[in-house]
Structures are given as C-alpha cells and as structure tokens.
C-alpha cells in the first residue's frame, strides 16, 4: 500500500489507465491501477469532507468498480463500488432521482 498521497497521485498520472481504456490494459496494469485507486480512496477519507470530496470519491469508486469487473472480481464487491459511487454523488449534491428528472424535463417542455 502506498503511504504517500502525492506519490500515489503521481503514480496514477503516470499509469497507462490515464490514456488507455481499462479493457486495453494488461491484467498486471489493471491490478496495479486497482491498488493505486484503493490507496487513494483510503487517503481521501477525512473528517473535513466537502461536497467536492464526495464527487472525487465517487470517481475513484466508479473506477474501482470498472477495474474489479475487468479483473473478474466478486460481483458483490463490484456492485458495492458502483453503489458507493452513486451514494457519493448524492452526498456531493448530484440528484439522480426520477423526481429530479421529471422536474428538469418539465422545465424543458414549458419552453
């Protein structure tokens, strides 16, 4: 596990996942990306959690879900990553409810 947050970010920026789709990464590259993202997720949990942090955490959890799926991981773990990503989006103020959809669509149709 990476101990230094900045070092983790630098390693992620240098990783092929930043320029290639997950499906084009080797298994080793996928596993290393998963480890890096897991470390970054662990580092990102702080007491002074902002709405932006929630959205950033959602991005990490979504990527972990994609990597878990590509690596043939446990379906329950994959599902938990995606559920957590959606939950973090909600915490970050992004409303994915059907009520919000209807509200926005009705605004469009009144124009």
C-alpha positions as CSV (number, residue, x, y, z in Angstrom):
1,X,0.0,0.0,0.0
2,X,1.3,3.4,-0.9
3,X,1.9,5.6,2.1
4,X,2.3,9.0,0.5
5,X,-0.7,10.6,-1.1
6,X,1.2,12.8,-3.5
7,X,3.3,9.9,-4.6
8,X,0.1,7.9,-5.2
9,X,-1.3,10.7,-7.4
10,X,2.0,10.9,-9.4
11,X,2.0,7.1,-9.9
12,X,-1.6,7.2,-11.1
13,X,-0.9,10.1,-13.5
14,X,2.0,8.0,-15.0
15,X,-0.1,4.9,-15.2
16,X,-1.5,3.7,-18.6
17,X,-5.0,3.9,-17.2
18,X,-4.8,7.6,-17.8
19,X,-4.5,7.3,-21.5
20,X,-6.0,3.8,-22.4
21,X,-9.4,2.3,-21.8
22,X,-9.4,-0.3,-19.0
23,X,-10.2,-3.0,-21.5
24,X,-6.9,-2.4,-23.2
25,X,-4.8,-2.6,-20.1
26,X,-2.9,-5.8,-19.2
27,X,-4.1,-7.7,-16.1
28,X,-1.0,-6.5,-14.3
29,X,-1.7,-2.9,-15.2
30,X,-5.4,-3.3,-14.1
31,X,-4.3,-4.8,-10.8
32,X,-1.8,-2.1,-10.1
33,X,-4.3,0.6,-11.0
34,X,-6.8,-1.0,-8.7
35,X,-4.3,-0.9,-5.8
36,X,-3.4,2.7,-6.5
37,X,-7.1,3.7,-6.6
38,X,-7.8,1.8,-3.4
39,X,-4.9,3.7,-1.7
40,X,-6.2,7.0,-3.0
41,X,-9.7,6.2,-1.7
42,X,-8.3,5.4,1.7
43,X,-6.3,8.6,1.7
44,X,-9.3,10.7,0.7
45,X,-11.4,9.8,3.7
46,X,-11.0,12.7,6.1
47,X,-13.1,14.4,8.7
48,X,-13.2,17.7,6.7
49,X,-15.2,16.1,3.9
50,X,-16.6,18.6,1.4
51,X,-19.1,18.2,-1.4
52,X,-16.2,18.2,-3.9
53,X,-14.5,15.4,-2.0
54,X,-17.7,13.4,-2.3
55,X,-17.7,13.8,-6.0
56,X,-14.0,13.0,-6.3
57,X,-14.5,9.9,-4.1
58,X,-17.4,8.8,-6.5
59,X,-14.9,9.0,-9.4
60,X,-12.5,6.7,-7.5
61,X,-15.2,4.2,-6.5
62,X,-16.6,4.1,-10.1
63,X,-13.1,3.4,-11.5
64,X,-12.6,0.7,-8.8
65,X,-15.9,-0.9,-9.9
66,X,-14.8,-0.9,-13.6
67,X,-11.4,-2.4,-12.7
68,X,-13.0,-5.0,-10.4
69,X,-15.3,-6.0,-13.2
70,X,-12.4,-6.2,-15.7
71,X,-10.4,-8.3,-13.3
72,X,-13.3,-10.7,-12.8
73,X,-13.8,-9.7,-9.2
74,X,-16.5,-10.8,-6.8
75,X,-19.9,-9.4,-8.2
76,X,-20.9,-8.2,-4.7
77,X,-17.6,-6.2,-4.4
78,X,-18.2,-4.7,-7.9
79,X,-21.8,-3.8,-7.0
80,X,-20.6,-2.2,-3.8
81,X,-18.1,0.0,-5.6
82,X,-20.8,1.2,-8.0
83,X,-23.4,1.7,-5.2
84,X,-20.8,3.7,-3.2
85,X,-20.1,5.9,-6.3
86,X,-23.7,6.7,-6.6
87,X,-24.1,7.4,-2.9
88,X,-21.1,9.7,-3.0
89,X,-22.6,11.6,-6.0
90,X,-25.7,12.1,-3.9
91,X,-23.6,13.4,-1.0
92,X,-21.9,15.7,-3.4
93,X,-25.3,17.3,-4.4
94,X,-25.9,15.5,-7.6
95,X,-29.6,14.3,-7.6
96,X,-30.1,11.2,-9.8
97,X,-33.7,10.7,-8.7
98,X,-36.6,10.3,-11.1
99,X,-38.2,13.3,-9.4
100,X,-35.3,15.4,-10.5
101,X,-35.5,14.0,-14.0
102,X,-39.2,14.8,-14.2
103,X,-38.5,18.3,-12.9
104,X,-35.9,19.0,-15.5
105,X,-37.8,17.5,-18.3
106,X,-40.9,19.5,-17.4
107,X,-38.8,22.7,-17.4
108,X,-37.7,21.9,-21.0
109,X,-41.2,21.2,-22.2
110,X,-42.5,24.5,-20.9
111,X,-40.1,26.5,-23.1
